[in-house]
Amino acid sequence: MQGWADRWPLVGRQPLLDSFVRDLSDGHTNGWMICGPAGVGKTRLAEEFLELAIAVSGQRTARAVASKAAAQVPLSAIAHLLPPGIDLTDPVSGFRAVAQTLAGPPGKPTVVFVDDMHLLDSSSAVLFGQLLNARAIALVGTARTGEPVGDAVEALLQHGDRVRRIDLSHMDRTQVEALVQRVLGGLVGSRTLHALFTASGGNILFLRELVLGAVESGTLSLNGDVWEIPDQWLAVTPHLNDLITAKIASAPPAALPLLQSLALCGTLSVTDAASIIDRVHLAEVESSGIIRVTAHGRRITVALSHPLYSEVIAAGISPLQRYDLGLNLAERLETHGLKRRDDALHSASWRLAAIGTADPTLLARAATIAMNANDNEQVIELLTAIKPDQHTLETRVLLGRVLTYTGHLERAEAILAEADAHARNDQEKITAVTIRSMNLFWSSPHLDQALSVVADASAVLQTRTAKQQLRFMEGAMRAASGQPEAGLRLLDDLPGAPPQDSPDIWLLAVTAKALGLATVGRVAQAKALAEHGHSMHQAIGEGTLLPHPEIQLAPLALALSETGLISEAREACLSAFERLQASPSPLARQWLAYYSARTEWLAGHPSSARRWYAEAAALARTHQHTRTTRHFVSGLIACAALTGSMDTAESLLPDLEQYAPSGFMDGEETLGTAWLHAARGNLSRARDVLNTAAAHARRTGHTLSEVLLLTDIARLGDAPGVQHRLTELASDCDGALTHARAHFATALADNDPGRLMDCSHDLERMGSPILAAEAAAASASAWTHHGDPRKATAGTARATALAAECEGARTPLLSALGNPSSRLTKRELEIALMAAAGNSSKAISQHLTLSVRTVDNHLQHIFLKLGVRNRADLAKALEYQAARRPKSPGM
């Protein structure tokens, strides 16, 4: 990464560099003005122009830097470029002397770089204009937009056709993401990207310093396959500190108390700000760009304009200043009665910052406000400040809840067990047990402990309503962890709306019920319930047991994809994830990342799926929510295998074995192993893994998972063996994607080219180009068998176009694309794939229970059909390149 450090401002600007080289060559342009705000890389781009002038055309170069001080003395900024003893009182001879000094060989004028041209004095600007007109120099200049300039400089900046103006701007979020991932050479967590974009504001200089500082300090590091920074932690490097300090120093000295107050306390009302400095100085600071004044209806607030300013200013606040500032602001706010929604939170936070403590009632009230804003770290800070003997059941439950969200599961259990023991009535018991059982649910892939806590509590409850609440809790946990039918029975009488006084269990239950309905194939009901749950959760707001309403969209994405609306499912996940960027809701982000990955896998986008599986796995590890991590790692293996990254896939196998199955989406956690076998050419071994998993999914009632697994068996060569079961499942399931898969398997089994092509069109409309491509490829092969080369060619063309949308995915059905006249039998294809993966004839014979001679005979027929001479050519024909490391069938 260090090799990229100095070239950051150039990333993505190659077209500008190429254009500069062309301009030098044709000679029409001899001036380039690079304009933009501070921190966009103007100077670095100009320096690269100079290096290109030397390297490409061998031209001489010179440099000058304009400044406010130099502008006070005419020509002082460029004095070092002028010939000694020059007398400019005679304009003609003086100009001739300067032109001769700067002139290069014919057609190659000296390239002069002037930084900060907006500060250039008028005499220098006029001289440069004359030199440009005479073509004595080529000029590269930088200028900061929005700065006042004199008439002579303005004329130079707008110097006609011979001067090309280049306007640079701060990067948008997409550009920041592309740059950071390119520099780091891997995936970057979405929340980390959001933090880097927010903190840098798209300023490439700030971004560079933030990333380099985070890497050097070790805070930006690899979490599995994903680069991540811990939440709310960005290091300010010494260079960045100097830049920000210089910016802050431009404010009037009278503004320092306000800036310190904002750094310590965050946003202030304009009234409170005006109590610290007068309105004149307040307006002056606003015009400097250091603070931002914003209207919220009738309320006007003041805040620092950049989040990094706060860290730099706060570092310079002494303990005594911190004490005075925090207490004065808290006391001023309290005199108004803490009337506004966030007043208690501000008062408690300011007191903590000043003296490290506050009234327990105020801290508890503030923590509830912070919880509703999903600020988990602030909740922990506020509640930890309460002394142990001053905690109530409510504060213990709230602290335990947030510790669960943030992955401190053991600490959460200790606090919640204490809350459970101190519960005095049914409502308190339910409050404590709800979050305690949820914490235990995430602590282990097994349900025993969580269900035991629910059962013990139910035994002592007095009211039927209270017992029903815990029954819903049990149903939610069972539905989401391998027992969908049992869970749905317990949730059968879940009311249509949450109780007003305690919506937590209902919100958890409605999410789990929607997931359970989809799992057993009742997709339409699942979709409707997920949409209803999301709208109800939005109406209630954030800060409930489920930390963010967007988590309700996870089961909705599953239902949409199985309805045959894969593109809509993807959009739902991406939109929800975007809304979660500023929210520390790891559970919601983890689940949406997983369903994004599953949706991309269904579409046949292994690279996109890998990105989301990696994100889900990183979130699970960071927050200790690892009960379903086996699914995420399995997905990573499957994506690597599908794109031929065999070393990567195999390196993840030990990681897969670390995590026990949880029952969630039962059977799908075997996809990685199965597709790895398929990539090695061991199709029969892959089908065995999938058959075992499908049988288990059938026993546990996971209809959608069974459909997915059986479809993959058909794709890997045994459509006749699964077509009847898939047809059965289609009759029991209302998901359009299940029906399309069943039709696909039946058409494959019958080798019916017309029906296969119909399936291809249906699957494409549903958003699965990979299945559509496979159906078209199978249709082409079938038409070849039927002796219709025209239709075979059309099928191959369609399959090739669809496969191009699949991010390099290669499957057995797509391996023969480009050879429509060559048709391998099922046995030949299996032997060909195993041989292409590097297995010897003896190893293949042992695996398939054939003689070595029979295997060799098959290989000779395969070579003839595909027009290849040896195994190396076979591997190339089937696209089993060097990335696929040879493995024996037993692996």
Solvent accessible surface area in square Angstrom, and as a share of the most:
residue,aa,sasa,rsa
1,M,67,0.30
2,Q,108,0.48
3,G,70,0.67
4,W,81,0.28
5,A,8,0.06
6,D,95,0.49
7,R,94,0.34
8,W,0,0.00
9,P,17,0.11
10,L,6,0.03
11,V,28,0.16
12,G,62,0.60
13,R,31,0.11
14,Q,95,0.42
15,P,92,0.58
16,L,50,0.25
17,L,6,0.03
18,D,58,0.30
19,S,22,0.14
20,F,2,0.01
21,V,37,0.22
22,R,148,0.54
23,D,8,0.04
24,L,29,0.14
25,S,91,0.59
26,D,98,0.51
27,G,31,0.30
28,H,104,0.46
29,T,11,0.06
30,N,5,0.03
31,G,0,0.00
32,W,2,0.01
33,M,1,0.00
34,I,0,0.00
35,C,3,0.02
36,G,1,0.01
37,P,44,0.28
38,A,45,0.35
39,G,16,0.15
40,V,1,0.00
41,G,13,0.12
42,K,17,0.07
43,T,53,0.31
44,R,50,0.18
45,L,0,0.00
46,A,0,0.00
47,E,48,0.22
48,E,17,0.07
49,F,1,0.00
50,L,1,0.01
51,E,87,0.39
52,L,36,0.18
53,A,0,0.00
54,I,96,0.48
55,A,87,0.67
56,V,80,0.46
57,S,26,0.17
58,G,54,0.52
59,Q,10,0.05
60,R,120,0.44
61,T,45,0.26
62,A,20,0.15
63,R,117,0.43
64,A,4,0.03
65,V,97,0.56
66,A,3,0.02
67,S,39,0.25
68,K,151,0.64
69,A,81,0.63
70,A,21,0.17
71,A,35,0.27
72,Q,142,0.63
73,V,88,0.51
74,P,86,0.54
75,L,33,0.16
76,S,44,0.29
77,A,10,0.08
78,I,2,0.01
79,A,56,0.44
80,H,121,0.54
81,L,18,0.09
82,L,27,0.13
83,P,23,0.14
84,P,138,0.87
85,G,84,0.81
86,I,44,0.23
87,D,85,0.44
88,L,58,0.29
89,T,119,0.69
90,D,66,0.34
91,P,96,0.60
92,V,99,0.57
93,S,49,0.32
94,G,2,0.02
95,F,51,0.21
96,R,124,0.45
97,A,34,0.27
98,V,0,0.00
99,A,18,0.14
100,Q,126,0.56
101,T,54,0.31
102,L,8,0.04
103,A,45,0.35
104,G,24,0.23
105,P,73,0.46
106,P,138,0.87
107,G,78,0.75
108,K,81,0.34
109,P,29,0.18
110,T,1,0.01
111,V,0,0.00
112,V,0,0.00
113,F,8,0.03
114,V,0,0.00
115,D,21,0.11
116,D,36,0.19
117,M,0,0.00
118,H,12,0.05
119,L,44,0.22
120,L,9,0.04
121,D,12,0.06
122,S,63,0.41
123,S,48,0.31
124,S,0,0.00
125,A,1,0.01
126,V,77,0.44
127,L,13,0.07
128,F,2,0.01
129,G,9,0.09
130,Q,86,0.38
131,L,1,0.01
132,L,2,0.01
133,N,103,0.53
134,A,57,0.44
135,R,92,0.33
136,A,13,0.10
137,I,0,0.00
138,A,3,0.02
139,L,0,0.00
140,V,0,0.00
141,G,0,0.00
142,T,0,0.00
143,A,4,0.03
144,R,97,0.35
145,T,57,0.33
146,G,86,0.82
147,E,69,0.31
148,P,119,0.75
149,V,46,0.27
150,G,37,0.36
151,D,129,0.67
152,A,22,0.17
153,V,1,0.01
154,E,71,0.32
155,A,62,0.48
156,L,2,0.01
157,L,14,0.07
158,Q,100,0.45
159,H,45,0.20
160,G,52,0.50
161,D,126,0.65
162,R,91,0.33
163,V,15,0.09
164,R,100,0.37
165,R,103,0.38
166,I,14,0.07
167,D,92,0.48
168,L,16,0.08
169,S,76,0.49
170,H,67,0.30
171,M,23,0.10
172,D,77,0.40
173,R,74,0.27
174,T,99,0.58
175,Q,94,0.42
176,V,1,0.00
177,E,59,0.27
178,A,61,0.47
179,L,6,0.03
180,V,0,0.00
181,Q,44,0.19
182,R,136,0.49
183,V,5,0.03
184,L,16,0.08
185,G,68,0.66
186,G,28,0.27
187,L,25,0.12
188,V,0,0.00
189,G,1,0.01
190,S,7,0.04
191,R,30,0.11
192,T,5,0.03
193,L,8,0.04
194,H,29,0.13
195,A,30,0.23
196,L,0,0.00
197,F,46,0.19
198,T,68,0.40
199,A,5,0.04
200,S,1,0.01
201,G,40,0.39
202,G,0,0.00
203,N,18,0.09
204,I,4,0.02
205,L,56,0.28
206,F,25,0.10
207,L,0,0.00
208,R,45,0.17
209,E,9,0.04
210,L,0,0.00
211,V,0,0.00
212,L,14,0.07
213,G,6,0.06
214,A,0,0.00
215,V,41,0.24
216,E,125,0.56
217,S,63,0.41
218,G,47,0.46
219,T,27,0.15
220,L,3,0.02
221,S,54,0.35
222,L,102,0.51
223,N,29,0.15
224,G,48,0.47
225,D,41,0.21
226,V,0,0.00
227,W,45,0.16
228,E,28,0.13
229,I,13,0.07
230,P,77,0.48
231,D,53,0.28
232,Q,121,0.54
233,W,116,0.41
234,L,28,0.14
235,A,17,0.13
236,V,32,0.18
237,T,15,0.09
238,P,111,0.70
239,H,87,0.39
240,L,0,0.00
241,N,55,0.28
242,D,88,0.46
243,L,58,0.29
244,I,1,0.00
245,T,64,0.37
246,A,67,0.52
247,K,77,0.32
248,I,22,0.11
249,A,79,0.61
250,S,76,0.49
251,A,12,0.09
252,P,20,0.13
253,P,124,0.78
254,A,43,0.33
255,A,0,0.00
256,L,86,0.43
257,P,57,0.36
258,L,0,0.00
259,L,3,0.01
260,Q,16,0.07
261,S,0,0.00
262,L,3,0.02
263,A,13,0.10
264,L,26,0.13
265,C,14,0.08
266,G,36,0.35
267,T,56,0.33
268,L,3,0.01
269,S,11,0.07
270,V,27,0.15
271,T,82,0.47
272,D,10,0.05
273,A,0,0.00
274,A,29,0.23
275,S,61,0.39
276,I,48,0.24
277,I,13,0.07
278,D,74,0.38
279,R,150,0.55
280,V,115,0.66
281,H,54,0.24
282,L,11,0.05
283,A,59,0.45
284,E,85,0.38
285,V,0,0.00
286,E,79,0.35
287,S,96,0.62
288,S,32,0.21
289,G,35,0.34
290,I,0,0.00
291,I,5,0.02
292,R,120,0.44
293,V,47,0.27
294,T,50,0.29
295,A,70,0.54
296,H,107,0.48
297,G,76,0.73
298,R,247,0.90
299,R,81,0.29
300,I,71,0.36
301,T,10,0.06
302,V,0,0.00
303,A,17,0.13
304,L,19,0.09
305,S,39,0.25
306,H,25,0.11
307,P,73,0.46
308,L,6,0.03
309,Y,16,0.06
310,S,33,0.21
311,E,83,0.37
312,V,18,0.10
313,I,14,0.07
314,A,25,0.19
315,A,90,0.70
316,G,60,0.57
317,I,13,0.06
318,S,47,0.30
319,P,114,0.72
320,L,128,0.64
321,Q,72,0.32
322,R,75,0.27
323,Y,98,0.37
324,D,63,0.33
325,L,27,0.14
326,G,0,0.00
327,L,24,0.12
328,N,94,0.48
329,L,8,0.04
330,A,0,0.00
331,E,82,0.37
332,R,78,0.29
333,L,5,0.02
334,E,52,0.23
335,T,107,0.62
336,H,99,0.44
337,G,48,0.46
338,L,25,0.12
339,K,172,0.73
340,R,101,0.37
341,R,182,0.66
342,D,56,0.29
343,D,4,0.02
344,A,1,0.00
345,L,20,0.10
346,H,40,0.18
347,S,0,0.00
348,A,0,0.00
349,S,26,0.17
350,W,8,0.03
351,R,48,0.17
352,L,21,0.10
353,A,32,0.25
354,A,16,0.12
355,I,73,0.37
356,G,47,0.46
357,T,64,0.37
358,A,16,0.12
359,D,81,0.42
360,P,36,0.23
361,T,100,0.58
362,L,21,0.10
363,L,1,0.00
364,A,26,0.21
365,R,118,0.43
366,A,0,0.00
367,A,0,0.00
368,T,68,0.40
369,I,24,0.12
370,A,0,0.00
371,M,5,0.02
372,N,59,0.30
373,A,63,0.49
374,N,2,0.01
375,D,39,0.20
376,N,1,0.01
377,E,79,0.35
378,Q,42,0.19
379,V,0,0.00
380,I,24,0.12
381,E,104,0.47
382,L,1,0.01
383,L,0,0.00
384,T,76,0.44
385,A,30,0.23
386,I,9,0.04
387,K,127,0.54
388,P,113,0.71
389,D,128,0.66
390,Q,80,0.35
391,H,33,0.15
392,T,69,0.40
393,L,14,0.07
394,E,103,0.46
395,T,8,0.05
396,R,33,0.12
397,V,4,0.02
398,L,23,0.11
399,L,8,0.04
400,G,0,0.00
401,R,29,0.11
402,V,0,0.00
403,L,0,0.00
404,T,0,0.00
405,Y,1,0.00
406,T,15,0.09
407,G,8,0.08
408,H,86,0.39
409,L,19,0.10
410,E,156,0.70
411,R,106,0.39
412,A,0,0.00
413,E,42,0.19
414,A,66,0.51
415,I,29,0.15
416,L,0,0.00
417,A,32,0.25
418,E,77,0.35
419,A,0,0.00
420,D,14,0.07
421,A,85,0.66
422,H,99,0.44
423,A,24,0.18
424,R,195,0.71
425,N,82,0.42
426,D,24,0.12
427,Q,90,0.40
428,E,17,0.07
429,K,39,0.16
430,I,10,0.05
431,T,42,0.25
432,A,0,0.00
433,V,0,0.00
434,T,7,0.04
435,I,1,0.00
436,R,44,0.16
437,S,0,0.00
438,M,9,0.04
439,N,0,0.00
440,L,11,0.05
441,F,18,0.08
442,W,17,0.06
443,S,54,0.35
444,S,24,0.16
445,P,37,0.24
446,H,111,0.50
447,L,15,0.07
448,D,109,0.57
449,Q,109,0.48
450,A,0,0.00
451,L,28,0.14
452,S,56,0.36
453,V,16,0.09
454,V,6,0.03
455,A,60,0.47
456,D,93,0.48
457,A,2,0.01
458,S,31,0.20
459,A,82,0.64
460,V,87,0.50
461,L,9,0.05
462,Q,149,0.66
463,T,68,0.39
464,R,212,0.77
465,T,92,0.54
466,A,5,0.04
467,K,83,0.35
468,Q,56,0.25
469,Q,22,0.10
470,L,1,0.01
471,R,78,0.29
472,F,4,0.02
473,M,1,0.00
474,E,42,0.19
475,G,0,0.00
476,A,3,0.02
477,M,6,0.03
478,R,54,0.20
479,A,4,0.03
480,A,23,0.18
481,S,8,0.05
482,G,10,0.10
483,Q,68,0.30
484,P,0,0.00
485,E,88,0.40
486,A,26,0.20
487,G,0,0.00
488,L,16,0.08
489,R,168,0.61
490,L,40,0.20
491,L,0,0.00
492,D,111,0.57
493,D,70,0.36
494,L,21,0.10
495,P,64,0.40
496,G,55,0.53
497,A,52,0.40
498,P,18,0.12
499,P,47,0.30
500,Q,186,0.82
501,D,120,0.62
502,S,24,0.16
503,P,22,0.14
504,D,28,0.14
505,I,5,0.03
506,W,5,0.02
507,L,0,0.00
508,L,27,0.13
509,A,0,0.00
510,V,2,0.01
511,T,20,0.12
512,A,7,0.05
513,K,33,0.14
514,A,0,0.00
515,L,18,0.09
516,G,0,0.00
517,L,5,0.02
518,A,0,0.00
519,T,4,0.02
520,V,23,0.13
521,G,1,0.01
522,R,105,0.38
523,V,2,0.01
524,A,63,0.49
525,Q,91,0.40
526,A,0,0.00
527,K,55,0.23
528,A,61,0.47
529,L,35,0.18
530,A,2,0.02
531,E,76,0.34
532,H,68,0.30
533,G,0,0.00
534,H,25,0.11
535,S,56,0.36
536,M,45,0.20
537,H,0,0.00
538,Q,99,0.44
539,A,87,0.67
540,I,66,0.33
541,G,22,0.22
542,E,66,0.30
543,G,8,0.08
544,T,13,0.07
545,L,0,0.00
546,L,5,0.03
547,P,1,0.00
548,H,13,0.06
549,P,7,0.05
550,E,6,0.02
551,I,11,0.06
552,Q,1,0.00
553,L,11,0.06
554,A,4,0.03
555,P,4,0.02
556,L,15,0.08
557,A,1,0.00
558,L,2,0.01
559,A,0,0.00
560,L,15,0.08
561,S,1,0.01
562,E,0,0.00
563,T,43,0.25
564,G,7,0.06
565,L,64,0.32
566,I,1,0.00
567,S,58,0.37
568,E,84,0.38
569,A,0,0.00
570,R,51,0.19
571,E,102,0.46
572,A,19,0.15
573,C,0,0.00
574,L,70,0.35
575,S,34,0.22
576,A,0,0.00
577,F,4,0.02
578,E,87,0.39
579,R,122,0.44
580,L,0,0.00
581,Q,17,0.07
582,A,79,0.61
583,S,12,0.08
584,P,15,0.09
585,S,0,0.00
586,P,2,0.01
587,L,2,0.01
588,A,0,0.00
589,R,4,0.02
590,Q,1,0.00
591,W,30,0.10
592,L,0,0.00
593,A,0,0.00
594,Y,5,0.02
595,Y,5,0.02
596,S,4,0.03
597,A,0,0.00
598,R,8,0.03
599,T,4,0.02
600,E,11,0.05
601,W,19,0.07
602,L,12,0.06
603,A,0,0.00
604,G,1,0.01
605,H,32,0.14
606,P,1,0.01
607,S,60,0.39
608,S,34,0.22
609,A,0,0.00
610,R,83,0.30
611,R,33,0.12
612,W,23,0.08
613,Y,11,0.04
614,A,1,0.01
615,E,1,0.01
616,A,0,0.00
617,A,0,0.00
618,A,0,0.00
619,L,5,0.02
620,A,0,0.00
621,R,63,0.23
622,T,67,0.39
623,H,16,0.07
624,Q,94,0.42
625,H,0,0.00
626,T,42,0.24
627,R,7,0.02
628,T,2,0.01
629,T,0,0.00
630,R,39,0.14
631,H,10,0.04
632,F,0,0.00
633,V,0,0.00
634,S,1,0.01
635,G,5,0.05
636,L,9,0.04
637,I,0,0.00
638,A,2,0.01
639,C,1,0.01
640,A,3,0.03
641,A,2,0.01
642,L,6,0.03
643,T,51,0.29
644,G,6,0.05
645,S,45,0.29
646,M,1,0.01
647,D,82,0.42
648,T,53,0.31
649,A,0,0.00
650,E,19,0.08
651,S,77,0.50
652,L,26,0.13
653,L,50,0.25
654,P,91,0.57
655,D,31,0.16
656,L,1,0.00
657,E,120,0.54
658,Q,132,0.59
659,Y,34,0.13
660,A,45,0.35
661,P,72,0.45
662,S,12,0.08
663,G,18,0.18
664,F,4,0.02
665,M,3,0.01
666,D,9,0.05
667,G,2,0.02
668,E,9,0.04
669,E,17,0.07
670,T,31,0.18
671,L,12,0.06
672,G,0,0.00
673,T,38,0.22
674,A,0,0.00
675,W,6,0.02
676,L,3,0.01
677,H,16,0.07
678,A,3,0.02
679,A,7,0.05
680,R,8,0.03
681,G,0,0.00
682,N,0,0.00
683,L,5,0.02
684,S,28,0.18
685,R,76,0.28
686,A,0,0.00
687,R,28,0.10
688,D,83,0.43
689,V,32,0.18
690,L,0,0.00
691,N,66,0.34
692,T,97,0.56
693,A,6,0.04
694,A,4,0.03
695,A,44,0.34
696,H,79,0.35
697,A,0,0.00
698,R,134,0.49
699,R,169,0.62
700,T,39,0.23
701,G,12,0.12
702,H,4,0.02
703,T,20,0.12
704,L,0,0.00
705,S,0,0.00
706,E,5,0.02
707,V,0,0.00
708,L,8,0.04
709,L,0,0.00
710,L,10,0.05
711,T,4,0.02
712,D,3,0.02
713,I,0,0.00
714,A,4,0.03
715,R,18,0.06
716,L,1,0.00
717,G,28,0.27
718,D,36,0.19
719,A,5,0.04
720,P,77,0.49
721,G,55,0.53
722,V,5,0.03
723,Q,27,0.12
724,H,136,0.61
725,R,51,0.19
726,L,0,0.00
727,T,75,0.44
728,E,89,0.40
729,L,6,0.03
730,A,9,0.07
731,S,90,0.58
732,D,109,0.56
733,C,5,0.03
734,D,79,0.41
735,G,1,0.01
736,A,38,0.29
737,L,1,0.01
738,T,0,0.00
739,H,66,0.29
740,A,6,0.05
741,R,3,0.01
742,A,3,0.02
743,H,107,0.48
744,F,1,0.00
745,A,0,0.00
746,T,34,0.20
747,A,0,0.00
748,L,28,0.14
749,A,25,0.20
750,D,75,0.39
751,N,44,0.23
752,D,41,0.21
753,P,11,0.07
754,G,33,0.31
755,R,95,0.35
756,L,1,0.00
757,M,39,0.17
758,D,88,0.46
759,C,8,0.05
760,S,0,0.00
761,H,75,0.33
762,D,49,0.25
763,L,0,0.00
764,E,71,0.32
765,R,176,0.64
766,M,35,0.16
767,G,14,0.14
768,S,0,0.00
769,P,11,0.07
770,I,4,0.02
771,L,11,0.06
772,A,0,0.00
773,A,0,0.00
774,E,0,0.00
775,A,0,0.00
776,A,0,0.00
777,A,10,0.08
778,A,10,0.08
779,S,0,0.00
780,A,4,0.03
781,S,40,0.26
782,A,0,0.00
783,W,48,0.17
784,T,32,0.19
785,H,111,0.50
786,H,106,0.47
787,G,58,0.55
788,D,38,0.20
789,P,101,0.63
790,R,171,0.62
791,K,74,0.31
792,A,2,0.02
793,T,82,0.47
794,A,60,0.46
795,G,0,0.00
796,T,17,0.10
797,A,61,0.48
798,R,50,0.18
799,A,0,0.00
800,T,70,0.41
801,A,64,0.49
802,L,6,0.03
803,A,13,0.10
804,A,85,0.66
805,E,94,0.42
806,C,0,0.00
807,E,65,0.29
808,G,53,0.51
809,A,3,0.02
810,R,43,0.16
811,T,3,0.02
812,P,9,0.05
813,L,38,0.19
814,L,0,0.00
815,S,3,0.02
816,A,36,0.28
817,L,33,0.17
818,G,57,0.55
819,N,41,0.21
820,P,46,0.29
821,S,99,0.64
822,S,20,0.13
823,R,76,0.28
824,L,24,0.12
825,T,61,0.35
826,K,114,0.48
827,R,96,0.35
828,E,12,0.05
829,L,37,0.18
830,E,5,0.02
831,I,0,0.00
832,A,0,0.00
833,L,0,0.00
834,M,0,0.00
835,A,3,0.02
836,A,10,0.08
837,A,4,0.03
838,G,43,0.41
839,N,5,0.03
840,S,62,0.40
841,S,15,0.10
842,K,129,0.54
843,A,20,0.16
844,I,0,0.00
845,S,6,0.04
846,Q,128,0.57
847,H,41,0.18
848,L,19,0.09
849,T,121,0.70
850,L,51,0.25
851,S,62,0.40
852,V,65,0.37
853,R,193,0.70
854,T,49,0.28
855,V,0,0.00
856,D,56,0.29
857,N,78,0.40
858,H,44,0.20
859,L,6,0.03
860,Q,104,0.46
861,H,98,0.44
862,I,0,0.00
863,F,22,0.09
864,L,144,0.72
865,K,79,0.33
866,L,16,0.08
867,G,67,0.65
868,V,21,0.12
869,R,204,0.74
870,N,67,0.35
871,R,79,0.29
872,A,75,0.58
873,D,46,0.24
874,L,0,0.00
875,A,16,0.13
876,K,148,0.63
877,A,30,0.23
878,L,2,0.01
879,E,74,0.33
880,Y,15,0.06
881,Q,98,0.44
882,A,106,0.82
883,A,62,0.48
884,R,20,0.07
885,R,105,0.38
886,P,81,0.51
887,K,39,0.17
888,S,56,0.36
889,P,8,0.05
890,G,58,0.56
891,M,102,0.46
